[in-house]
Structures are given as structure tokens and as C-alpha cells.
Amino acid sequence: MRFETRSIHTGLDIGNPSTAIVPPISPSNIFEIDPEGKQAGDYHYSRLQNPNRQQFEAVLTSLEGGADAAAFSSGVAAAAAILQSLEPGDHVLMPEDVYAGNRWLVQKLLLRWNLDVEFMAMHDPEEVRSRLRKETALVWIESPSNPLMRLTDIAETVRLAHEAGAVVAVDNTWPTPVNQRPLEQGADLVLHSTSKYFGGHSDLIGGAVICREGTPLFDQIRRGQILGGAVPSPNDCWLFARSTRTLAYRMRGHNENAFALARFLESHERIDRVFYPGLESHPQYAIAKKQMDGYGGMISFLLDGHATDAIGVVGRSNLVKRATSLGGVESTWEHRQSSEGEGSVSPDNLIRISVGLEHPDDLLEDVQKALKG
């Protein structure tokens, strides 16, 4: 079955003994044990296993082309489960412009795990090659990166990492499997903040890890999910699965609207530079063409000015909402440095916009008015 069909039909029969086309929500946190005792695979306690979570994990596994998936209560919880599956002292390579929440995770919360985390230019294969060493356990890719839209050649980086004996995890939140499927390019793990495009309506928080094949490392991630307890509720999983059925069609709208807005911004006199992988002006456009089927709904751009000018532009919009996060049907933008706070590596004149599903002409008109002042 094609992507759109799988997104609609996968997992509908899991934990659904009725003839209902839409699976029911299973809110119970306990399930009755068989008179002959609990059997392997039986439902027992919802932190361990729940029909709605299994349904959503089945959809995630299918759409990313993986072997298994673990759903979490947030994207950061999913990232933490990957990092905590490593041994204390393991060496980890991360992009220097990695998502700020994951930077804080390793610098502030996981210090006691004693991971040797090195931030570097992940988009430069030669830099990756020079930083790999025998202690490297994990290479973390974020492509496109947040918010500078740097692209990493996933297949080449996987090749280098595997030669060194390291595992590769790819944060695929921005592209979604509609636009990019890292497991097909050899990555071992894919991470999502499902709060974004999988939820798609700015009303859910969740995360997920999908593996290319079952390994002891993923078994440890699964143990982290169950024993750590950062699992999404049955209701959230039901909503995520429901929203995912329209993911392919929503992403087409995000892709089209973002490309139109990026082209407009690139020609505007107040814009110094636009970061969008679908533009031929992007320095890694060739990589985007090679590994992406679409270029996503996220744009970053540098305003001709400084922080106060960028904040002023964001403050003058009417249709585009002033908010962080991304992936909703509504367009949002922010002065990224202000959102990231201490330790931000974003330029002070950078604005990041999540392009929604409004009519593109309405979006262009609102952004143009905000830029005029």
C-alpha cells in the first residue's frame, strides 16, 4: 500500500474487537487477567501496553519504514530515552545548532549520565570524519537543522558513523516521513516530536522513536519507555493516530505554502537571507534534492537589522500568530533567539516561521504588511 493508504488503515484492527471503523479509546489503566494467568502479549497495565498506543506505534513504524516504534509523552522524553540507552561516558556527536531543548537536555539534565557530548558542524562530512573516534557511540543528525536549515547528507554520514561502529539517530520532526525517510538511507533510529506535524493542530504533546531493525539498543529504549513511564495517554494516542490519517495531505499544503512564502521573502528588500531547502539559493540544495521528496513547512530568514527590528516585525502580524513550536494548521512565527534564551546560537535578527494551511495569498499579505512596518 502507498503512504496515504497506510496512514489511514494501519493499526485499525489492534485492540478493536468490534466492527467500528474508528477504533475505540481504551482509557482503562488496568485489564483483567485471564483465569489461567497472564500470558505473553496480554494487556495488563496501561503504562506497559495499551491498545491505542500500539495502534499509533504501528502507524509510525509503517510510515517510517521501520521495524518497531516507541511512543512517548513528549519529543524531549523520546530524545532522553535514546541518550539514556547509552552507557555513561559514551561519546556522542551532535549538531552545533541542534534543537535548543535537546541541548539543554544534555547540558543540564543528563550531566550525571556523564555522556561525552561534542557539538560540531554536522553538515560537513569531513568534520564528522575528523570527530569520530572509537568511543563514539551515537551520531545525532537534525536535517534540516533548527533554525538555520543546515542539511546533513544522511547516507554519507551513516556510512562514516557505521564504519566507526557508531549508531545514527535522525530527528525527522521537521520533514516528517512524507518528505524524508532516514531509515531508508541507513539510519538506525528516527526521532519525532509528534507534537508537531503528526498532531498537526497545536493541541497535543508527544514524541516517538522508530528503529530500522530490532536491536539491544532499541530494547533498552523500550525499557526506558516502560520503566521511565513517560508514555502518552490513550486519549492522546487516539488523537495522534486520528490526525496522522491526514498527514500526507496536510504536508502537501505546508510544502506548497512554505515554498511560495520563501520565494516571496527571497525577493524582499528587507530580507538579508532566507533559509529554506527548496530554494536553489540554499548552499546544500543538491542534498535536499537527493534525500527529500518535499521541503517542509519551516522557513527561517535574516532581517536587515537587529533583534529589536526582528521583534518589531513579529509583533506587527495579525494572521500569523506570535508563538513558538510549529507544525500546526495555523501559521506562527517568532524571534528565535528570544525563545531559545541563554546559550542560543541563533543570529539576533533571525525570524523562524512555521507556515500553516491558510490561503497563501492571505499569508503573503500579512507578512508583507508586517515587514513594511
C-alpha positions in Angstrom: 0.0 0.0 0.0 1.1 3.6 -0.7 1.9 6.1 2.1 -1.6 7.7 2.1 -3.3 4.4 2.3 -1.1 3.1 5.1 -1.5 6.2 7.1 -5.3 5.7 7.1 -5.6 1.9 7.5 -2.6 0.7 9.6 -3.4 -0.4 13.1 -7.2 -0.1 12.9 -7.6 -3.7 14.0 -5.3 -3.5 17.0 -7.3 -3.8 20.2 -10.5 -3.3 18.3 -12.7 -6.4 18.5 -15.8 -4.5 17.3 -17.0 -3.6 13.8 -16.3 0.1 14.5 -14.3 1.7 11.6 -12.8 4.1 14.1 -11.1 2.2 16.9 -12.4 3.0 20.4 -10.4 4.8 23.1 -9.3 2.4 25.8 -9.0 4.6 28.9 -8.7 1.9 31.4 -5.3 1.7 33.2 -5.8 -2.0 34.1 -7.1 -5.1 32.2 -8.5 -8.3 33.7 -6.1 -11.2 33.8 -7.1 -14.5 32.2 -8.3 -17.1 34.7 -5.4 -19.3 33.7 -2.9 -16.4 34.4 -1.3 -13.6 32.4 0.0 -14.7 29.1 2.7 -13.1 27.0 1.3 -10.2 25.0 -1.8 -9.8 27.2 -2.8 -6.3 28.2 -2.1 -5.9 31.9 -1.4 -2.2 32.9 -1.5 0.7 30.5 2.0 2.0 31.3 3.3 -1.3 30.0 0.9 -1.6 27.0 -2.3 0.0 25.7 -4.3 -0.7 22.5 -4.3 3.0 21.5 -0.5 3.3 22.0 0.0 0.1 20.0 -2.2 1.5 17.2 -0.2 4.7 17.0 3.1 2.9 17.2 2.1 0.6 14.3 1.3 3.6 12.1 4.6 5.3 13.0 6.5 2.1 12.2 4.8 1.7 8.8 5.2 5.3 7.7 8.9 5.5 8.6 9.5 2.0 7.1 10.9 0.7 10.4 10.7 -2.5 12.5 9.2 -1.1 15.7 8.3 2.2 17.4 8.0 3.5 20.9 5.7 6.5 21.6 6.5 8.9 24.4 4.8 11.8 26.2 7.0 14.4 24.5 9.7 14.8 22.0 12.3 15.5 24.7 11.2 12.3 26.5 11.9 10.4 23.4 15.3 12.1 23.0 16.1 11.3 26.7 15.3 7.6 26.2 17.8 7.4 23.3 20.5 9.1 25.2 19.8 7.1 28.4 20.1 3.9 26.4 23.9 4.7 26.1 26.5 3.8 28.7 27.9 6.6 30.9 31.0 8.0 29.4 30.0 7.2 25.8 31.0 9.8 23.2 28.1 11.5 21.3 28.3 13.8 18.3 25.6 16.4 18.0 25.0 19.3 15.6 26.2 22.7 16.9 22.8 24.2 16.0 20.8 21.3 17.5 17.2 22.0 18.8 17.7 24.0 22.0 15.6 21.6 24.1 18.0 18.8 23.3 21.0 21.0 24.0 19.5 21.8 27.4 18.8 18.1 28.0 22.4 17.0 27.6 23.9 20.1 29.3 21.6 20.4 32.3 19.7 17.2 33.0 21.9 14.4 31.8 25.1 15.7 33.2 25.1 12.9 35.8 24.9 10.4 33.0 28.4 11.6 32.1 28.0 11.4 28.4 30.8 13.0 26.4 28.7 15.2 24.1 30.5 17.1 21.4 28.8 19.8 19.4 30.1 20.2 15.8 29.3 21.1 12.2 27.2 18.0 11.4 26.5 19.3 7.9 30.2 18.9 7.0 31.2 15.3 6.2 34.9 15.9 6.7 34.2 17.5 10.1 32.2 14.4 11.0 35.0 12.1 9.9 37.6 14.1 12.0 35.5 13.9 15.2 34.6 10.2 15.1 36.6 8.1 17.5 36.5 4.6 18.9 34.4 5.7 21.9 31.8 7.3 19.7 28.5 5.5 20.3 26.0 7.8 18.7 25.8 10.4 15.9 22.8 12.7 16.2 21.5 14.2 12.9 19.0 17.0 12.6 18.3 17.7 9.0 17.2 20.4 8.2 18.6 21.8 11.4 16.6 24.1 13.7 16.6 27.0 12.9 19.4 27.5 10.4 18.2 24.9 7.9 21.6 23.2 7.5 21.3 19.9 5.7 23.3 16.8 6.6 23.9 14.2 3.9 22.3 11.4 5.8 23.5 8.4 3.7 27.1 9.7 3.8 27.1 10.4 7.5 25.6 7.0 8.2 28.4 5.4 6.2 31.1 7.3 8.2 29.4 6.5 11.5 28.9 2.8 10.8 32.5 2.5 9.7 33.4 3.8 13.2 30.9 1.5 14.9 28.5 4.3 15.9 24.7 4.3 15.8 22.9 7.1 13.9 19.7 8.8 15.2 17.9 11.3 12.9 15.5 13.9 14.3 12.9 13.8 11.4 10.4 16.1 13.1 10.6 18.9 10.5 10.4 16.9 7.3 8.1 14.1 8.5 8.2 10.8 6.6 6.2 12.5 3.9 9.3 14.4 2.9 12.2 12.4 4.2 12.7 8.8 5.4 16.1 8.4 7.1 15.7 4.7 7.8 15.7 4.1 4.0 19.1 5.9 4.0 20.6 3.6 6.6 19.9 5.5 9.8 19.4 3.2 12.8 16.8 5.4 14.7 14.4 8.1 13.8 13.1 10.6 16.4 10.0 12.7 16.3 8.4 15.3 18.4 4.9 14.1 17.3 3.5 17.3 18.9 4.3 19.0 15.6 3.1 17.7 12.2 1.8 14.3 13.4 -0.6 16.0 15.8 -0.9 18.9 13.4 -3.3 21.1 15.3 -1.3 22.6 18.2 -3.2 20.7 20.8 -1.1 17.6 21.6 2.3 16.9 23.1 4.1 13.6 22.3 7.3 12.0 20.9 8.4 8.8 19.3 11.4 6.7 18.4 11.3 4.3 15.4 14.1 1.7 14.7 15.2 0.4 11.4 15.7 -3.1 12.9 15.2 -4.6 16.4 18.5 -4.3 18.4 19.5 -4.4 22.0 19.8 -0.6 21.8 16.1 -0.3 20.9 15.2 -2.9 23.6 16.8 -0.5 26.0 14.9 2.4 24.6 11.7 0.4 25.1 12.7 -0.4 28.7 13.2 3.3 29.2 9.7 4.0 27.8 8.1 1.4 30.1 10.2 1.8 33.3 10.7 5.5 33.0 6.9 5.9 32.5 6.9 8.9 30.0 4.1 7.4 28.0 1.3 9.2 26.2 -2.2 8.7 27.4 -4.7 6.5 25.5 -6.6 9.6 24.5 -3.5 11.4 23.1 -2.5 8.3 21.2 -6.0 8.0 19.7 -5.9 11.7 18.7 -2.4 11.3 17.2 -3.5 8.3 15.1 -6.6 10.2 14.0 -4.5 13.2 12.9 -1.9 11.1 11.2 -4.6 9.8 8.7 -4.4 13.3 7.1 -0.7 13.8 7.4 0.2 13.3 3.7 -2.3 15.8 2.5 -1.6 18.4 5.2 2.1 18.2 4.4 1.5 18.9 0.8 -0.2 22.1 1.8 2.6 23.0 4.2 5.2 22.3 1.5 3.4 24.4 -1.2 2.6 27.4 1.1 6.2 27.5 2.5 7.8 27.4 -0.9 5.6 30.3 -2.1 6.4 32.3 1.0 10.1 31.5 0.8 10.2 32.7 -2.8 8.5 36.0 -1.8 10.9 36.5 1.2 13.9 35.9 -1.0 13.0 38.8 -3.2 12.0 41.2 -0.4 14.3 44.3 0.1 14.2 44.0 3.9 15.5 40.4 4.0 19.2 39.6 4.0 18.9 35.9 3.6 16.3 33.1 3.5 16.9 29.6 4.8 14.7 27.1 3.0 16.0 23.8 1.5 13.7 24.0 -1.5 15.3 27.2 -2.8 18.1 26.8 -5.4 20.0 29.5 -3.4 20.3 27.1 -0.5 24.0 26.1 -0.4 23.0 22.4 0.1 20.1 22.4 -2.4 21.7 19.4 -4.2 21.5 17.4 -0.9 17.9 18.4 -0.5 17.1 17.2 -4.0 18.8 13.9 -3.3 17.2 12.9 0.1 14.0 14.9 0.3 10.7 14.4 -1.5 9.4 17.8 -0.3 10.9 20.7 1.6 8.6 21.2 4.6 6.7 24.0 6.2 9.5 25.7 8.1 11.4 28.9 7.0 14.0 30.9 8.7 15.2 34.3 7.5 17.5 37.1 8.5 16.0 40.6 8.6 18.1 43.6 7.6 18.5 44.8 11.1 19.0 43.6 14.7 16.9 42.0 17.5 14.6 45.0 18.1 13.8 45.1 14.3 13.0 41.4 14.1 10.9 41.6 17.3 9.1 44.5 15.8 8.2 42.6 12.6 6.9 39.6 14.5 4.8 41.9 16.7 3.0 43.6 13.8 1.4 40.4 12.3 -2.3 39.8 12.5 -2.9 36.5 10.8 0.5 34.9 11.7 0.4 34.2 15.4 3.3 35.0 17.7 4.2 31.6 19.2 6.9 29.0 19.4 6.6 25.4 18.4 5.5 24.5 14.9 3.6 22.1 12.6 0.0 23.4 13.2 -2.6 24.3 10.7 -2.2 27.9 11.7 1.0 29.9 10.8 3.2 31.0 13.7 6.5 32.9 13.9 9.0 34.0 16.5 12.2 35.9 17.1 14.1 32.6 17.7 16.9 33.9 19.9 14.4 35.2 22.4 12.6 31.8 22.5 15.9 29.9 22.9 17.2 32.1 25.7 20.6 31.5 27.3 23.1 29.7 25.1 21.2 30.4 21.9 23.4 30.2 18.7 20.7 31.8 16.5 21.5 35.2 15.0 19.7 38.1 16.7 18.0 39.1 13.5 16.6 35.7 12.7 12.9 35.0 12.5 11.5 31.5 12.2 8.1 30.9 10.7 6.0 27.7 10.7 3.9 28.1 7.6 0.4 26.8 8.0 -2.5 25.9 5.8 -4.2 29.3 5.3 -4.6 30.6 1.8 -1.1 31.5 0.6 -2.3 35.0 -0.6 -3.6 35.8 2.8 -0.2 34.7 4.4 1.8 36.8 1.9 -0.4 39.9 2.5 0.0 39.6 6.3 3.8 39.0 6.2 4.2 41.9 3.7 2.3 44.3 6.0 4.4 43.3 9.0 7.6 43.8 7.0 6.6 47.3 5.9 6.1 48.5 9.5 
